[in-house]
Amino acid sequence: MPTRDVLTKADLAELRRSALGTADPLGVAADVAEAAEQGRLADPDDAGDALTLAAEIAEIRARPEAALRYAEQALAAYPSGDDPRAGFARALRARALFRAGGRDDEAMAELTALRPLLLGQPDAPAYVSAALDAGGRSATAETWLSEAVDTLLGERANAADKPAQAITAVDPVAELGPPDAPGVLFLLLQQRHRVRRNLNLPHDRQDDLADRLEAQLVRRAGERRDAGTDLLFWPRAELDRLLAEHPALTEVYGPDWDAHRGRLEKELVRLREAGQAGLGVFRASVDGLHAVAGRRDGDPTDAAVRAGYAAEVQARPSARIPWPPERNDACWCGSGLKYKKDCLPRSR
Ligand SMILES: [Zn+2]
């Protein structure tokens, strides 16, 4: 990273986007933390966010001591531990405590304190459940997410003066909120669905609701696009990196690789049923997206930047993977499984 005297908000956004792809992410984390400690931020109010970024990099790179130190400095830098921006730093602190070994009780105390945020803060379902997963507490995540969903559905039923059983009558359209800002209930259901799938739990009523909301989101995304859809396909390692660096894109590409492939398969089936021929997906990469963002001086999470990247990829014949394969042929996603055993059933 080039040494800068003062880091602006734009510098921090750029580092958030590029740090993990650099040769020395931990060096970037140390530089950002140093800038915050030495008061070299254009806006002093960014100190907590800068140190949180350093903690996130260290945590992803499996350096729990550094992650813990940065997360604690971040918490000290926010005006108070109740600052809404501090939640992610506290979850990172918990992850680092789990990883450090022998400090599970402290990690759980931190996460228990964050639990009420599940009911109102859009990012909380993702960062709280990721921290519990990291500590081998996915079953606890499932319980917490389920209870938060029950609470929100109960409040909704009360407000509508309906019996609590009316939960499945929740209107998916009303619930999703504006297309680019899905409601907390949807985000909770999505994480709950992910955690339950990883725990091999059976599909229940709330999973059905999650599926209905998801289908609604996919349909809306289809309506927002004119002629073509972006149909970007992120191979597993690329998706993991994309979501680690840009958690907001969970809403666009799905919370994990299974959900991502399921969305694409459903969208392709929808397009075929609408009469489109010559369908395919386009292999995407995080570096490619970042390159477009860099050229446009925009953020990778921005819809216009992603649309620009998609247009570039779609123009590249080598990126195209035709769809559908024959039932007994290798699946389009590259898993190595037969199509009929892998992505074909995901459209159902
Ligand atoms: Zn597949």
Boltz pocket constraint, residues with backbone or C-beta under 6 A from the ligand:
constraints:
  - pocket:
      binder: B
      contacts: [[A, 261], [A, 331], [A, 332], [A, 333], [A, 334], [A, 335], [A, 339], [A, 342], [A, 343], [A, 344]]
      max_distance: 6.0
